[in-house]
Amino acid sequence: MQKFDSAYFDAGIERRGTECVKWDAMAEETGDPEMIPMWVADMDFPSPPAIQEAIGRVAAQGTWGYTRNGKDDAAALCEFWSRRHGIFITEDQVLLSPCVVSGIRIAIQTLTQPGEAVLIHTPVYGPFYDSIRQTGRQLVESPLVEENGRWQIDFAGMEAAMDREQVRAVLFCSPHNPCGRVWTKGEMQRVLEMCKAKNAALIVDEIHADFVYGPAVHTSVLSLAGKEDRIVMLCAASKTFNVAGLQQSSMVSKNPEIVKRLKEQRDCAGITFGNPFALAATRAAYRDCDAWLDGLMQYLTGNRDLVMAHAAKWPGVRMTEMEATYLMWLDCRALNMPQDKLLEQLRAAHVYVTDGRFFGPAGDGFIRLNIGCPRAQVEAALKQMDQVLAK
Ligand SMILES: Cc1ncc(COP(=O)(O)O)c(C=O)c1O
């Protein structure tokens, strides 16, 4: 049996020349062949062998006409969430969608009317902002507050904003990108209770649920939801198994009426058939890749510990505790450097990170570092970053 140990992940995979955004788009934009990509959220590891084999079998079909998504696709998801997260969902509660961001938009359109207010906790994944604004809803922010490198929900501020703006839905990121928080059961319960009390729907993006470092434990909103609740959870195998380019995700709700309306909204967008490669890959991901995922988490833990130890050399940088994801959130405000200048200097040192402002104005002064790559690449990036950050 193949081992998914350090040596396996150390080997990584050559991605240049595949039209991937992380390497090829960056190289085209910067024209710098030495630039190290530590930005967009995918990983420089091969996807699990079981997925490669599943895709190989579909490739061998030789023809790829309209393909239905069947009960088996939903069943594979239910099995995975039961096995990995201990939550029980049934096939009729699952609807496939092309990607999580399209699912977010379908959910917003299902649960709110144009002009109504949708609240987000900022800083947060950039497309949350566009998903609210571009569907004609009103964006309401509830800023997260940072205490000693750990980000918290300001529940009093959230409640006041919900009342003041008559918020009709909360769009929540759990675990949180970019702040790396795994929300506790108590916090999730409070968010849910507040939504119920204010008659607001709750849309929870759980795409990062599989990247949780012990002792933290992911609490899916679905473990707290009842059939009456106006809750939609969004998830995917895309981040977990590095198949984001295949564009498949799922929307899950325990409320049958909401499932029906999500489906109508999805139909309205003209989304009907599945992509045979994505369907086969996702079924394999959910059924046959646990050993790969366990090996990955061990490896990422090593990368995280390495960066945390190294960052002691950077006096102007405060590291955020990364309880989940493979995306580290670096507070660089103490450098007192304009953000453009910081990014310019890092790029001159051949390191390409994500600008904190991608997560909204509250991300000014922060950068996000993607450590989902072989350790040698992390080490190379850290060495280069020393030129800018180690004093
Ligand atoms: C919180 C969050 N949601 C959604 C996505 C994107 O998912 P998809 O490509 O399925 O739209 C990302 C990608 O980084 C993310 O971090």
The ligand as an SDF file (V2000), in Angstrom:
LIG
                    3D

 16 16  0  0  0  0  0  0  0  0999 V2000
  -13.7440   30.3540    2.2470 C   0  0  0  0  0  0  0  0  0  0  0  0
  -13.6560   29.9850    0.8060 C   0  0  0  0  0  0  0  0  0  0  0  0
  -14.7780   29.7360    0.1140 N   0  0  0  0  0  0  0  0  0  0  0  0
  -14.7560   29.4030   -1.1860 C   0  0  0  0  0  0  0  0  0  0  0  0
  -13.5530   29.2970   -1.8650 C   0  0  0  0  0  0  0  0  0  0  0  0
  -13.5540   28.9700   -3.3120 C   0  0  0  0  0  0  0  0  0  0  0  0
  -14.2430   27.8140   -3.5680 O   0  0  0  0  0  0  0  0  0  0  0  0
  -14.7090   27.4700   -5.0480 P   0  0  0  0  0  0  0  0  0  0  0  0
  -13.4860   27.4690   -5.8990 O   0  0  0  0  0  0  0  0  0  0  0  0
  -15.3390   26.1530   -4.9200 O   0  0  0  0  0  0  0  0  0  0  0  0
  -15.6640   28.5440   -5.4380 O   0  0  0  0  0  0  0  0  0  0  0  0
  -12.3530   29.5430   -1.1830 C   0  0  0  0  0  0  0  0  0  0  0  0
  -11.0780   29.4730   -1.8850 C   0  0  0  0  0  0  0  0  0  0  0  0
  -10.0510   29.8840   -1.4170 O   0  0  0  0  0  0  0  0  0  0  0  0
  -12.4120   29.8900    0.1820 C   0  0  0  0  0  0  0  0  0  0  0  0
  -11.3080   30.1190    0.8890 O   0  0  0  0  0  0  0  0  0  0  0  0
  1  2  1  0
  2  3  1  0
  2 15  2  0
  3  4  2  0
  4  5  1  0
  5  6  1  0
  5 12  2  0
  6  7  1  0
  7  8  1  0
  8  9  2  0
  8 10  1  0
  8 11  1  0
 12 13  1  0
 12 15  1  0
 13 14  2  0
 15 16  1  0
M  END
$$$$
